């Protein structure tokens, strides 16, 4: 069964599936090493899902979490 969400005109439309990333994809996007991603996971800097022995990251969740918790460096 497909996910469906109601739209404004009373019908239904298919919901877009969420994008989940693995550790190497997150490292590539953030331009860091996978080991750095491991460290950030342990420190609670990056939110992640553990499914058995598999680690996955919600792309939107990472972006929102970093925007809320990290500051942008700006000179003096």
PDB file of N, CA, C, O and CB in Angstrom:
ATOM      1  N   UNK A   1       0.842  -1.177   0.000  1.00  0.00           N
ATOM      2  CA  UNK A   1       0.000   0.000   0.000  1.00  0.00           C
ATOM      3  C   UNK A   1       0.889   1.242   0.000  1.00  0.00           C
ATOM      4  O   UNK A   1       1.844   1.321   0.772  1.00  0.00           O
ATOM      5  CB  UNK A   1      -0.959  -0.003   1.219  1.00  0.00           C
ATOM      6  N   UNK A   2       0.588   2.182  -0.837  1.00  0.00           N
ATOM      7  CA  UNK A   2       1.377   3.391  -0.953  1.00  0.00           C
ATOM      8  C   UNK A   2       0.920   4.422   0.066  1.00  0.00           C
ATOM      9  O   UNK A   2      -0.249   4.475   0.448  1.00  0.00           O
ATOM     10  CB  UNK A   2       1.285   3.959  -2.365  1.00  0.00           C
ATOM     11  N   UNK A   3       1.875   5.239   0.496  1.00  0.00           N
ATOM     12  CA  UNK A   3       1.527   6.347   1.395  1.00  0.00           C
ATOM     13  C   UNK A   3       0.788   7.406   0.606  1.00  0.00           C
ATOM     14  O   UNK A   3       1.221   7.797  -0.478  1.00  0.00           O
ATOM     15  CB  UNK A   3       2.792   6.950   2.071  1.00  0.00           C
ATOM     16  N   UNK A   4      -0.307   7.864   1.140  1.00  0.00           N
ATOM     17  CA  UNK A   4      -1.066   8.911   0.476  1.00  0.00           C
ATOM     18  C   UNK A   4      -1.382  10.000   1.475  1.00  0.00           C
ATOM     19  O   UNK A   4      -1.621   9.737   2.654  1.00  0.00           O
ATOM     20  CB  UNK A   4      -2.356   8.353  -0.154  1.00  0.00           C
ATOM     21  N   UNK A   5      -1.380  11.216   0.990  1.00  0.00           N
ATOM     22  CA  UNK A   5      -1.739  12.349   1.835  1.00  0.00           C
ATOM     23  C   UNK A   5      -2.859  13.108   1.155  1.00  0.00           C
ATOM     24  O   UNK A   5      -2.886  13.211  -0.072  1.00  0.00           O
ATOM     25  CB  UNK A   5      -0.514  13.277   2.102  1.00  0.00           C
ATOM     26  N   UNK A   6      -3.791  13.646   1.945  1.00  0.00           N
ATOM     27  CA  UNK A   6      -4.867  14.428   1.323  1.00  0.00           C
ATOM     28  C   UNK A   6      -4.310  15.730   0.766  1.00  0.00           C
ATOM     29  O   UNK A   6      -3.438  16.350   1.375  1.00  0.00           O
ATOM     30  CB  UNK A   6      -5.998  14.718   2.341  1.00  0.00           C
ATOM     31  N   UNK A   7      -4.815  16.144  -0.391  1.00  0.00           N
ATOM     32  CA  UNK A   7      -4.392  17.445  -0.904  1.00  0.00           C
ATOM     33  C   UNK A   7      -5.535  18.440  -0.734  1.00  0.00           C
ATOM     34  O   UNK A   7      -6.614  18.072  -0.269  1.00  0.00           O
ATOM     35  CB  UNK A   7      -3.959  17.346  -2.399  1.00  0.00           C
ATOM     36  N   UNK A   8      -5.313  19.670  -1.100  1.00  0.00           N
ATOM     37  CA  UNK A   8      -6.267  20.741  -0.799  1.00  0.00           C
ATOM     38  C   UNK A   8      -7.585  20.637  -1.559  1.00  0.00           C
ATOM     39  O   UNK A   8      -8.590  21.181  -1.102  1.00  0.00           O
ATOM     40  CB  UNK A   8      -5.642  22.058  -1.096  1.00  0.00           C
ATOM     41  N   UNK A   9      -7.612  19.959  -2.698  1.00  0.00           N
ATOM     42  CA  UNK A   9      -8.859  19.902  -3.455  1.00  0.00           C
ATOM     43  C   UNK A   9      -9.679  18.652  -3.128  1.00  0.00           C
ATOM     44  O   UNK A   9     -10.557  18.273  -3.904  1.00  0.00           O
ATOM     45  CB  UNK A   9      -8.562  19.946  -4.941  1.00  0.00           C
ATOM     46  N   UNK A  10      -9.403  18.003  -1.983  1.00  0.00           N
ATOM     47  CA  UNK A  10     -10.226  16.885  -1.546  1.00  0.00           C
ATOM     48  C   UNK A  10      -9.750  15.532  -2.032  1.00  0.00           C
ATOM     49  O   UNK A  10     -10.236  14.513  -1.541  1.00  0.00           O
ATOM     50  CB  UNK A  10     -11.613  17.092  -1.993  1.00  0.00           C
ATOM     51  N   UNK A  11      -8.829  15.476  -2.967  1.00  0.00           N
ATOM     52  CA  UNK A  11      -8.310  14.203  -3.447  1.00  0.00           C
ATOM     53  C   UNK A  11      -7.111  13.766  -2.640  1.00  0.00           C
ATOM     54  O   UNK A  11      -6.798  14.341  -1.597  1.00  0.00           O
ATOM     55  CB  UNK A  11      -7.944  14.295  -4.914  1.00  0.00           C
ATOM     56  N   UNK A  12      -6.445  12.744  -3.137  1.00  0.00           N
ATOM     57  CA  UNK A  12      -5.237  12.275  -2.476  1.00  0.00           C
ATOM     58  C   UNK A  12      -4.082  12.331  -3.461  1.00  0.00           C
ATOM     59  O   UNK A  12      -4.262  12.210  -4.673  1.00  0.00           O
ATOM     60  CB  UNK A  12      -5.422  10.840  -1.925  1.00  0.00           C
ATOM     61  N   UNK A  13      -2.886  12.519  -2.905  1.00  0.00           N
ATOM     62  CA  UNK A  13      -1.696  12.481  -3.733  1.00  0.00           C
ATOM     63  C   UNK A  13      -0.687  11.566  -3.040  1.00  0.00           C
ATOM     64  O   UNK A  13      -0.743  11.390  -1.823  1.00  0.00           O
ATOM     65  CB  UNK A  13      -1.110  13.921  -3.966  1.00  0.00           C
ATOM     66  N   UNK A  14       0.225  10.992  -3.798  1.00  0.00           N
ATOM     67  CA  UNK A  14       1.227  10.129  -3.200  1.00  0.00           C
ATOM     68  C   UNK A  14       2.205  10.955  -2.398  1.00  0.00           C
ATOM     69  O   UNK A  14       2.658  12.009  -2.847  1.00  0.00           O
ATOM     70  CB  UNK A  14       1.957   9.320  -4.268  1.00  0.00           C
ATOM     71  N   UNK A  15       2.536  10.469  -1.196  1.00  0.00           N
ATOM     72  CA  UNK A  15       3.513  11.154  -0.352  1.00  0.00           C
ATOM     73  C   UNK A  15       4.912  10.830  -0.861  1.00  0.00           C
ATOM     74  O   UNK A  15       5.184   9.706  -1.281  1.00  0.00           O
ATOM     75  CB  UNK A  15       3.355  10.740   1.146  1.00  0.00           C
ATOM     76  N   UNK A  16       5.780  11.805  -0.821  1.00  0.00           N
ATOM     77  CA  UNK A  16       7.158  11.600  -1.234  1.00  0.00           C
ATOM     78  C   UNK A  16       7.888  10.884  -0.111  1.00  0.00           C
ATOM     79  O   UNK A  16       7.820  11.319   1.038  1.00  0.00           O
ATOM     80  CB  UNK A  16       7.854  12.947  -1.587  1.00  0.00           C
ATOM     81  N   UNK A  17       8.588   9.789  -0.417  1.00  0.00           N
ATOM     82  CA  UNK A  17       9.307   9.086   0.641  1.00  0.00           C
ATOM     83  C   UNK A  17      10.461   9.927   1.172  1.00  0.00           C
ATOM     84  O   UNK A  17      11.079  10.681   0.421  1.00  0.00           O
ATOM     85  CB  UNK A  17       9.827   7.742   0.131  1.00  0.00           C
ATOM     86  N   UNK A  18      10.753   9.798   2.470  1.00  0.00           N
ATOM     87  CA  UNK A  18      11.854  10.532   3.073  1.00  0.00           C
ATOM     88  C   UNK A  18      13.176   9.981   2.571  1.00  0.00           C
ATOM     89  O   UNK A  18      13.294   8.795   2.264  1.00  0.00           O
ATOM     90  CB  UNK A  18      11.785  10.459   4.606  1.00  0.00           C
ATOM     91  N   UNK A  19      14.158  10.847   2.491  1.00  0.00           N
ATOM     92  CA  UNK A  19      15.493  10.433   2.065  1.00  0.00           C
ATOM     93  C   UNK A  19      16.313  10.067   3.293  1.00  0.00           C
ATOM     94  O   UNK A  19      16.517  10.903   4.173  1.00  0.00           O
ATOM     95  CB  UNK A  19      16.194  11.555   1.245  1.00  0.00           C
ATOM     96  N   UNK A  20      16.782   8.837   3.360  1.00  0.00           N
ATOM     97  CA  UNK A  20      17.660   8.392   4.432  1.00  0.00           C
ATOM     98  C   UNK A  20      19.029   8.122   3.845  1.00  0.00           C
ATOM     99  O   UNK A  20      19.151   7.522   2.777  1.00  0.00           O
ATOM    100  CB  UNK A  20      17.098   7.129   5.142  1.00  0.00           C
ATOM    101  N   UNK A  21      20.054   8.567   4.545  1.00  0.00           N
ATOM    102  CA  UNK A  21      21.420   8.487   4.056  1.00  0.00           C
ATOM    103  C   UNK A  21      22.249   7.555   4.924  1.00  0.00           C
ATOM    104  O   UNK A  21      21.971   7.388   6.112  1.00  0.00           O
ATOM    105  CB  UNK A  21      22.054   9.873   4.011  1.00  0.00           C
ATOM    106  N   UNK A  22      23.273   6.945   4.325  1.00  0.00           N
ATOM    107  CA  UNK A  22      24.203   6.177   5.134  1.00  0.00           C
ATOM    108  C   UNK A  22      25.355   7.079   5.570  1.00  0.00           C
ATOM    109  O   UNK A  22      25.433   8.241   5.174  1.00  0.00           O
ATOM    110  CB  UNK A  22      24.728   4.947   4.353  1.00  0.00           C
ATOM    111  N   UNK A  23      26.237   6.532   6.381  1.00  0.00           N
ATOM    112  CA  UNK A  23      27.308   7.321   6.978  1.00  0.00           C
ATOM    113  C   UNK A  23      28.240   7.932   5.938  1.00  0.00           C
ATOM    114  O   UNK A  23      28.655   9.082   6.080  1.00  0.00           O
ATOM    115  CB  UNK A  23      28.103   6.466   7.926  1.00  0.00           C
ATOM    116  N   UNK A  24      28.573   7.176   4.895  1.00  0.00           N
ATOM    117  CA  UNK A  24      29.489   7.709   3.877  1.00  0.00           C
ATOM    118  C   UNK A  24      28.843   8.853   3.088  1.00  0.00           C
ATOM    119  O   UNK A  24      29.531   9.792   2.688  1.00  0.00           O
ATOM    120  CB  UNK A  24      29.925   6.589   2.914  1.00  0.00           C
ATOM    121  N   UNK A  25      27.537   8.780   2.864  1.00  0.00           N
ATOM    122  CA  UNK A  25      26.849   9.859   2.152  1.00  0.00           C
ATOM    123  C   UNK A  25      26.817  11.126   3.000  1.00  0.00           C
ATOM    124  O   UNK A  25      27.007  12.227   2.484  1.00  0.00           O
ATOM    125  CB  UNK A  25      25.417   9.433   1.777  1.00  0.00           C
ATOM    126  N   UNK A  26      26.576  10.970   4.308  1.00  0.00           N
ATOM    127  CA  UNK A  26      26.569  12.127   5.207  1.00  0.00           C
ATOM    128  C   UNK A  26      27.960  12.756   5.250  1.00  0.00           C
ATOM    129  O   UNK A  26      28.096  13.979   5.212  1.00  0.00           O
ATOM    130  CB  UNK A  26      26.114  11.717   6.633  1.00  0.00           C
ATOM    131  N   UNK A  27      28.988  11.916   5.331  1.00  0.00           N
ATOM    132  CA  UNK A  27      30.364  12.422   5.356  1.00  0.00           C
ATOM    133  C   UNK A  27      30.674  13.195   4.083  1.00  0.00           C
ATOM    134  O   UNK A  27      31.310  14.248   4.139  1.00  0.00           O
ATOM    135  CB  UNK A  27      31.366  11.265   5.530  1.00  0.00           C
ATOM    136  N   UNK A  28      30.236  12.690   2.944  1.00  0.00           N
ATOM    137  CA  UNK A  28      30.488  13.372   1.673  1.00  0.00           C
ATOM    138  C   UNK A  28      29.751  14.713   1.614  1.00  0.00           C
ATOM    139  O   UNK A  28      30.315  15.709   1.163  1.00  0.00           O
ATOM    140  CB  UNK A  28      30.060  12.480   0.492  1.00  0.00           C
ATOM    141  N   UNK A  29      28.504  14.741   2.064  1.00  0.00           N
ATOM    142  CA  UNK A  29      27.720  15.977   2.039  1.00  0.00           C
ATOM    143  C   UNK A  29      28.340  17.038   2.948  1.00  0.00           C
ATOM    144  O   UNK A  29      28.423  18.209   2.578  1.00  0.00           O
ATOM    145  CB  UNK A  29      26.269  15.699   2.465  1.00  0.00           C
ATOM    146  N   UNK A  30      28.774  16.620   4.140  1.00  0.00           N
ATOM    147  CA  UNK A  30      29.338  17.561   5.106  1.00  0.00           C
ATOM    148  C   UNK A  30      30.831  17.803   4.889  1.00  0.00           C
ATOM    149  O   UNK A  30      31.444  18.613   5.583  1.00  0.00           O
ATOM    150  CB  UNK A  30      29.105  17.054   6.511  1.00  0.00           C
ATOM    151  N   UNK A  31      31.405  17.096   3.923  1.00  0.00           N
ATOM    152  CA  UNK A  31      32.827  17.221   3.563  1.00  0.00           C
ATOM    153  C   UNK A  31      33.746  16.931   4.743  1.00  0.00           C
ATOM    154  O   UNK A  31      34.682  17.679   5.027  1.00  0.00           O
ATOM    155  CB  UNK A  31      33.112  18.620   3.027  1.00  0.00           C
ATOM    156  N   UNK A  32      33.454  15.827   5.418  1.00  0.00           N
ATOM    157  CA  UNK A  32      34.275  15.338   6.523  1.00  0.00           C
ATOM    158  C   UNK A  32      34.508  13.843   6.311  1.00  0.00           C
ATOM    159  O   UNK A  32      33.957  13.255   5.380  1.00  0.00           O
ATOM    160  CB  UNK A  32      33.593  15.618   7.915  1.00  0.00           C
ATOM    161  N   UNK A  33      35.316  13.232   7.166  1.00  0.00           N
ATOM    162  CA  UNK A  33      35.560  11.794   7.059  1.00  0.00           C
ATOM    163  C   UNK A  33      34.463  11.012   7.777  1.00  0.00           C
ATOM    164  O   UNK A  33      33.795  11.556   8.657  1.00  0.00           O
ATOM    165  CB  UNK A  33      36.942  11.435   7.640  1.00  0.00           C
ATOM    166  N   UNK A  34      34.268   9.743   7.416  1.00  0.00           N
ATOM    167  CA  UNK A  34      33.307   8.914   8.146  1.00  0.00           C
ATOM    168  C   UNK A  34      33.645   8.804   9.637  1.00  0.00           C
ATOM    169  O   UNK A  34      32.747   8.681  10.470  1.00  0.00           O
ATOM    170  CB  UNK A  34      33.252   7.523   7.530  1.00  0.00           C
ATOM    171  N   UNK A  35      34.922   8.849   9.969  1.00  0.00           N
ATOM    172  CA  UNK A  35      35.317   8.809  11.379  1.00  0.00           C
ATOM    173  C   UNK A  35      34.820  10.049  12.120  1.00  0.00           C
ATOM    174  O   UNK A  35      34.411   9.958  13.278  1.00  0.00           O
ATOM    175  CB  UNK A  35      36.846   8.694  11.505  1.00  0.00           C
ATOM    176  N   UNK A  36      34.853  11.190  11.466  1.00  0.00           N
ATOM    177  CA  UNK A  36      34.321  12.416  12.055  1.00  0.00           C
ATOM    178  C   UNK A  36      32.811  12.273  12.302  1.00  0.00           C
ATOM    179  O   UNK A  36      32.306  12.704  13.338  1.00  0.00           O
ATOM    180  CB  UNK A  36      34.609  13.631  11.133  1.00  0.00           C
ATOM    181  N   UNK A  37      32.109  11.675  11.362  1.00  0.00           N
ATOM    182  CA  UNK A  37      30.667  11.429  11.534  1.00  0.00           C
ATOM    183  C   UNK A  37      30.446  10.522  12.750  1.00  0.00           C
ATOM    184  O   UNK A  37      29.530  10.757  13.538  1.00  0.00           O
ATOM    185  CB  UNK A  37      30.052  10.779  10.244  1.00  0.00           C
ATOM    186  N   UNK A  38      31.279   9.487  12.905  1.00  0.00           N
ATOM    187  CA  UNK A  38      31.189   8.617  14.091  1.00  0.00           C
ATOM    188  C   UNK A  38      31.338   9.426  15.376  1.00  0.00           C
ATOM    189  O   UNK A  38      30.555   9.268  16.312  1.00  0.00           O
ATOM    190  CB  UNK A  38      32.267   7.515  14.037  1.00  0.00           C
ATOM    191  N   UNK A  39      32.340  10.286  15.413  1.00  0.00           N
ATOM    192  CA  UNK A  39      32.569  11.106  16.605  1.00  0.00           C
ATOM    193  C   UNK A  39      31.383  12.010  16.891  1.00  0.00           C
ATOM    194  O   UNK A  39      30.972  12.149  18.044  1.00  0.00           O
ATOM    195  CB  UNK A  39      33.829  11.945  16.440  1.00  0.00           C
ATOM    196  N   UNK A  40      30.829  12.625  15.855  1.00  0.00           N
ATOM    197  CA  UNK A  40      29.676  13.513  16.026  1.00  0.00           C
ATOM    198  C   UNK A  40      28.452  12.747  16.501  1.00  0.00           C
ATOM    199  O   UNK A  40      27.644  13.275  17.265  1.00  0.00           O
ATOM    200  CB  UNK A  40      29.360  14.235  14.719  1.00  0.00           C
ATOM    201  N   UNK A  41      28.309  11.489  16.048  1.00  0.00           N
ATOM    202  CA  UNK A  41      27.203  10.653  16.517  1.00  0.00           C
ATOM    203  C   UNK A  41      27.349  10.392  18.016  1.00  0.00           C
ATOM    204  O   UNK A  41      26.383  10.519  18.768  1.00  0.00           O
ATOM    205  CB  UNK A  41      27.155   9.314  15.735  1.00  0.00           C
ATOM    206  N   UNK A  42      28.559  10.026  18.448  1.00  0.00           N
ATOM    207  CA  UNK A  42      28.806   9.724  19.860  1.00  0.00           C
ATOM    208  C   UNK A  42      28.593  10.943  20.741  1.00  0.00           C
ATOM    209  O   UNK A  42      28.127  10.816  21.874  1.00  0.00           O
ATOM    210  CB  UNK A  42      30.221   9.196  20.047  1.00  0.00           C
ATOM    211  N   UNK A  43      28.927  12.121  20.234  1.00  0.00           N
ATOM    212  CA  UNK A  43      28.776  13.361  20.997  1.00  0.00           C
ATOM    213  C   UNK A  43      27.365  13.939  20.925  1.00  0.00           C
ATOM    214  O   UNK A  43      27.068  14.924  21.600  1.00  0.00           O
ATOM    215  CB  UNK A  43      29.762  14.387  20.501  1.00  0.00           C
ATOM    216  N   UNK A  44      26.494  13.341  20.114  1.00  0.00           N
ATOM    217  CA  UNK A  44      25.115  13.812  20.001  1.00  0.00           C
ATOM    218  C   UNK A  44      24.944  14.994  19.068  1.00  0.00           C
ATOM    219  O   UNK A  44      23.913  15.666  19.098  1.00  0.00           O
ATOM    220  CB  UNK A  44      24.603  14.178  21.344  1.00  0.00           C
ATOM    221  N   UNK A  45      25.951  15.255  18.234  1.00  0.00           N
ATOM    222  CA  UNK A  45      25.875  16.389  17.313  1.00  0.00           C
ATOM    223  C   UNK A  45      25.002  16.057  16.110  1.00  0.00           C
ATOM    224  O   UNK A  45      24.309  16.932  15.591  1.00  0.00           O
ATOM    225  CB  UNK A  45      27.277  16.798  16.849  1.00  0.00           C
ATOM    226  N   UNK A  46      25.026  14.807  15.660  1.00  0.00           N
ATOM    227  CA  UNK A  46      24.210  14.383  14.517  1.00  0.00           C
ATOM    228  C   UNK A  46      23.148  13.388  14.972  1.00  0.00           C
ATOM    229  O   UNK A  46      23.484  12.366  15.571  1.00  0.00           O
ATOM    230  CB  UNK A  46      25.097  13.756  13.410  1.00  0.00           C
ATOM    231  N   UNK A  47      21.872  13.667  14.700  1.00  0.00           N
ATOM    232  CA  UNK A  47      20.822  12.692  15.019  1.00  0.00           C
ATOM    233  C   UNK A  47      20.849  11.554  14.001  1.00  0.00           C
ATOM    234  O   UNK A  47      21.073  11.786  12.813  1.00  0.00           O
ATOM    235  CB  UNK A  47      19.422  13.372  15.039  1.00  0.00           C
ATOM    236  N   UNK A  48      20.619  10.325  14.466  1.00  0.00           N
ATOM    237  CA  UNK A  48      20.655   9.171  13.569  1.00  0.00           C
ATOM    238  C   UNK A  48      19.682   8.108  14.041  1.00  0.00           C
ATOM    239  O   UNK A  48      19.201   8.145  15.173  1.00  0.00           O
ATOM    240  CB  UNK A  48      22.074   8.593  13.480  1.00  0.00           C
ATOM    241  N   UNK A  49      19.400   7.160  13.159  1.00  0.00           N
ATOM    242  CA  UNK A  49      18.550   6.014  13.464  1.00  0.00           C
ATOM    243  C   UNK A  49      19.401   4.763  13.402  1.00  0.00           C
ATOM    244  O   UNK A  49      20.189   4.588  12.473  1.00  0.00           O
ATOM    245  CB  UNK A  49      17.343   5.919  12.484  1.00  0.00           C
ATOM    246  N   UNK A  50      19.247   3.894  14.387  1.00  0.00           N
ATOM    247  CA  UNK A  50      19.918   2.597  14.356  1.00  0.00           C
ATOM    248  C   UNK A  50      18.840   1.545  14.108  1.00  0.00           C
ATOM    249  O   UNK A  50      17.901   1.407  14.892  1.00  0.00           O
ATOM    250  CB  UNK A  50      20.713   2.312  15.699  1.00  0.00           C
ATOM    251  N   UNK A  51      18.984   0.821  13.032  1.00  0.00           N
ATOM    252  CA  UNK A  51      18.045  -0.239  12.672  1.00  0.00           C
ATOM    253  C   UNK A  51      18.864  -1.525  12.653  1.00  0.00           C
ATOM    254  O   UNK A  51      19.541  -1.826  11.669  1.00  0.00           O
ATOM    255  CB  UNK A  51      17.327   0.036  11.269  1.00  0.00           C
ATOM    256  N   UNK A  52      18.798  -2.271  13.735  1.00  0.00           N
ATOM    257  CA  UNK A  52      19.682  -3.427  13.872  1.00  0.00           C
ATOM    258  C   UNK A  52      21.119  -2.924  13.974  1.00  0.00           C
ATOM    259  O   UNK A  52      21.450  -2.159  14.879  1.00  0.00           O
ATOM    260  CB  UNK A  52      19.515  -4.418  12.666  1.00  0.00           C
ATOM    261  N   UNK A  53      21.964  -3.350  13.052  1.00  0.00           N
ATOM    262  CA  UNK A  53      23.349  -2.876  13.026  1.00  0.00           C
ATOM    263  C   UNK A  53      23.559  -1.795  11.977  1.00  0.00           C
ATOM    264  O   UNK A  53      24.688  -1.367  11.739  1.00  0.00           O
ATOM    265  CB  UNK A  53      24.296  -4.036  12.764  1.00  0.00           C
ATOM    266  N   UNK A  54      22.497  -1.361  11.362  1.00  0.00           N
ATOM    267  CA  UNK A  54      22.565  -0.372  10.295  1.00  0.00           C
ATOM    268  C   UNK A  54      22.294   1.020  10.854  1.00  0.00           C
ATOM    269  O   UNK A  54      21.396   1.206  11.675  1.00  0.00           O
ATOM    270  CB  UNK A  54      21.562  -0.708   9.177  1.00  0.00           C
ATOM    271  N   UNK A  55      23.073   1.988  10.404  1.00  0.00           N
ATOM    272  CA  UNK A  55      22.902   3.386  10.812  1.00  0.00           C
ATOM    273  C   UNK A  55      22.364   4.157   9.613  1.00  0.00           C
ATOM    274  O   UNK A  55      22.885   4.036   8.505  1.00  0.00           O
ATOM    275  CB  UNK A  55      24.256   4.010  11.329  1.00  0.00           C
ATOM    276  N   UNK A  56      21.327   4.944   9.838  1.00  0.00           N
ATOM    277  CA  UNK A  56      20.775   5.799   8.789  1.00  0.00           C
ATOM    278  C   UNK A  56      20.518   7.185   9.355  1.00  0.00           C
ATOM    279  O   UNK A  56      20.258   7.353  10.546  1.00  0.00           O
ATOM    280  CB  UNK A  56      19.472   5.197   8.206  1.00  0.00           C
ATOM    281  N   UNK A  57      20.596   8.166   8.481  1.00  0.00           N
ATOM    282  CA  UNK A  57      20.398   9.563   8.840  1.00  0.00           C
ATOM    283  C   UNK A  57      19.279  10.135   7.999  1.00  0.00           C
ATOM    284  O   UNK A  57      19.188   9.851   6.805  1.00  0.00           O
ATOM    285  CB  UNK A  57      21.695  10.377   8.655  1.00  0.00           C
ATOM    286  N   UNK A  58      18.428  10.938   8.610  1.00  0.00           N
ATOM    287  CA  UNK A  58      17.370  11.647   7.901  1.00  0.00           C
ATOM    288  C   UNK A  58      17.979  12.959   7.390  1.00  0.00           C
ATOM    289  O   UNK A  58      18.399  13.797   8.188  1.00  0.00           O
ATOM    290  CB  UNK A  58      16.110  11.908   8.835  1.00  0.00           C
ATOM    291  N   UNK A  59      18.027  13.136   6.085  1.00  0.00           N
ATOM    292  CA  UNK A  59      18.677  14.314   5.487  1.00  0.00           C
ATOM    293  C   UNK A  59      18.064  15.612   6.004  1.00  0.00           C
ATOM    294  O   UNK A  59      18.793  16.542   6.348  1.00  0.00           O
ATOM    295  CB  UNK A  59      18.571  14.262   3.956  1.00  0.00           C
ATOM    296  N   UNK A  60      16.750  15.687   6.062  1.00  0.00           N
ATOM    297  CA  UNK A  60      16.089  16.904   6.554  1.00  0.00           C
ATOM    298  C   UNK A  60      16.351  17.107   8.040  1.00  0.00           C
ATOM    299  O   UNK A  60      16.520  18.237   8.498  1.00  0.00           O
ATOM    300  CB  UNK A  60      14.578  16.838   6.295  1.00  0.00           C
ATOM    301  N   UNK A  61      16.383  16.012   8.787  1.00  0.00           N
ATOM    302  CA  UNK A  61      16.628  16.092  10.220  1.00  0.00           C
ATOM    303  C   UNK A  61      18.021  16.596  10.544  1.00  0.00           C
ATOM    304  O   UNK A  61      18.201  17.375  11.480  1.00  0.00           O
ATOM    305  CB  UNK A  61      16.419  14.749  10.851  1.00  0.00           C
ATOM    306  N   UNK A  62      19.005  16.157   9.777  1.00  0.00           N
ATOM    307  CA  UNK A  62      20.379  16.625   9.992  1.00  0.00           C
ATOM    308  C   UNK A  62      20.466  18.120   9.724  1.00  0.00           C
ATOM    309  O   UNK A  62      21.044  18.867  10.513  1.00  0.00           O
ATOM    310  CB  UNK A  62      21.372  15.857   9.087  1.00  0.00           C
ATOM    311  N   UNK A  63      19.896  18.546   8.618  1.00  0.00           N
ATOM    312  CA  UNK A  63      19.941  19.971   8.262  1.00  0.00           C
ATOM    313  C   UNK A  63      19.276  20.821   9.351  1.00  0.00           C
ATOM    314  O   UNK A  63      19.835  21.832   9.776  1.00  0.00           O
ATOM    315  CB  UNK A  63      19.245  20.212   6.898  1.00  0.00           C
ATOM    316  N   UNK A  64      18.101  20.416   9.795  1.00  0.00           N
ATOM    317  CA  UNK A  64      17.374  21.171  10.812  1.00  0.00           C
ATOM    318  C   UNK A  64      18.138  21.186  12.135  1.00  0.00           C
ATOM    319  O   UNK A  64      18.216  22.221  12.796  1.00  0.00           O
ATOM    320  CB  UNK A  64      15.975  20.579  11.017  1.00  0.00           C
ATOM    321  N   UNK A  65      18.698  20.049  12.520  1.00  0.00           N
ATOM    322  CA  UNK A  65      19.425  19.967  13.780  1.00  0.00           C
ATOM    323  C   UNK A  65      20.674  20.852  13.759  1.00  0.00           C
ATOM    324  O   UNK A  65      20.957  21.559  14.726  1.00  0.00           O
ATOM    325  CB  UNK A  65      19.812  18.514  14.073  1.00  0.00           C
ATOM    326  N   UNK A  66      21.415  20.809  12.654  1.00  0.00           N
ATOM    327  CA  UNK A  66      22.618  21.635  12.563  1.00  0.00           C
ATOM    328  C   UNK A  66      22.279  23.126  12.548  1.00  0.00           C
ATOM    329  O   UNK A  66      22.989  23.931  13.152  1.00  0.00           O
ATOM    330  CB  UNK A  66      23.411  21.270  11.310  1.00  0.00           C
ATOM    331  N   UNK A  67      21.212  23.489  11.871  1.00  0.00           N
ATOM    332  CA  UNK A  67      20.804  24.905  11.840  1.00  0.00           C
ATOM    333  C   UNK A  67      20.385  25.387  13.227  1.00  0.00           C
ATOM    334  O   UNK A  67      20.600  26.547  13.580  1.00  0.00           O
ATOM    335  CB  UNK A  67      19.645  25.112  10.841  1.00  0.00           C
ATOM    336  N   UNK A  68      19.788  24.490  14.011  1.00  0.00           N
ATOM    337  CA  UNK A  68      19.308  24.883  15.334  1.00  0.00           C
ATOM    338  C   UNK A  68      20.418  24.900  16.389  1.00  0.00           C
ATOM    339  O   UNK A  68      20.339  25.658  17.356  1.00  0.00           O
ATOM    340  CB  UNK A  68      18.207  23.947  15.775  1.00  0.00           C
ATOM    341  N   UNK A  69      21.448  24.071  16.211  1.00  0.00           N
ATOM    342  CA  UNK A  69      22.426  23.908  17.284  1.00  0.00           C
ATOM    343  C   UNK A  69      23.815  24.460  16.964  1.00  0.00           C
ATOM    344  O   UNK A  69      24.604  24.677  17.883  1.00  0.00           O
ATOM    345  CB  UNK A  69      22.545  22.467  17.619  1.00  0.00           C
ATOM    346  N   UNK A  70      24.128  24.687  15.723  1.00  0.00           N
ATOM    347  CA  UNK A  70      25.475  25.133  15.354  1.00  0.00           C
ATOM    348  C   UNK A  70      25.455  26.596  14.957  1.00  0.00           C
ATOM    349  O   UNK A  70      24.488  27.083  14.373  1.00  0.00           O
ATOM    350  CB  UNK A  70      26.040  24.279  14.205  1.00  0.00           C
ATOM    351  N   UNK A  71      26.509  27.272  15.275  1.00  0.00           N
ATOM    352  CA  UNK A  71      26.591  28.681  14.899  1.00  0.00           C
ATOM    353  C   UNK A  71      27.517  28.842  13.710  1.00  0.00           C
ATOM    354  O   UNK A  71      28.426  28.041  13.493  1.00  0.00           O
ATOM    355  CB  UNK A  71      27.079  29.541  16.082  1.00  0.00           C
ATOM    356  N   UNK A  72      27.276  29.862  12.966  1.00  0.00           N
ATOM    357  CA  UNK A  72      28.082  30.160  11.796  1.00  0.00           C
ATOM    358  C   UNK A  72      29.193  31.085  12.225  1.00  0.00           C
ATOM    359  O   UNK A  72      28.940  32.128  12.827  1.00  0.00           O
ATOM    360  CB  UNK A  72      27.235  30.788  10.658  1.00  0.00           C
ATOM    361  N   UNK A  73      30.427  30.711  11.921  1.00  0.00           N
ATOM    362  CA  UNK A  73      31.568  31.540  12.295  1.00  0.00           C
ATOM    363  C   UNK A  73      31.609  32.794  11.428  1.00  0.00           C
ATOM    364  O   UNK A  73      31.415  32.749  10.213  1.00  0.00           O
ATOM    365  CB  UNK A  73      32.885  30.746  12.163  1.00  0.00           C
ATOM    366  N   UNK A  74      31.862  33.879  12.081  1.00  0.00           N
ATOM    367  CA  UNK A  74      31.891  35.103  11.325  1.00  0.00           C
ATOM    368  C   UNK A  74      33.120  35.899  11.649  1.00  0.00           C
ATOM    369  O   UNK A  74      32.970  36.218  12.828  1.00  0.00           O
ATOM    370  CB  UNK A  74      30.662  35.915  11.583  1.00  0.00           C
ATOM    371  N   UNK A  75      33.975  36.265  11.324  1.00  0.00           N
ATOM    372  CA  UNK A  75      35.167  37.029  11.685  1.00  0.00           C
ATOM    373  C   UNK A  75      34.995  37.861  12.930  1.00  0.00           C
ATOM    374  O   UNK A  75      34.132  37.580  13.762  1.00  0.00           O
ATOM    375  CB  UNK A  75      35.557  37.915  10.562  1.00  0.00           C
ATOM    376  N   UNK A  76      35.763  38.819  13.052  1.00  0.00           N
ATOM    377  CA  UNK A  76      35.716  39.671  14.264  1.00  0.00           C
ATOM    378  C   UNK A  76      34.959  40.922  14.076  1.00  0.00           C
ATOM    379  O   UNK A  76      34.844  41.719  15.007  1.00  0.00           O
ATOM    380  CB  UNK A  76      37.075  40.017  14.712  1.00  0.00           C
TER     381      UNK A  76
END
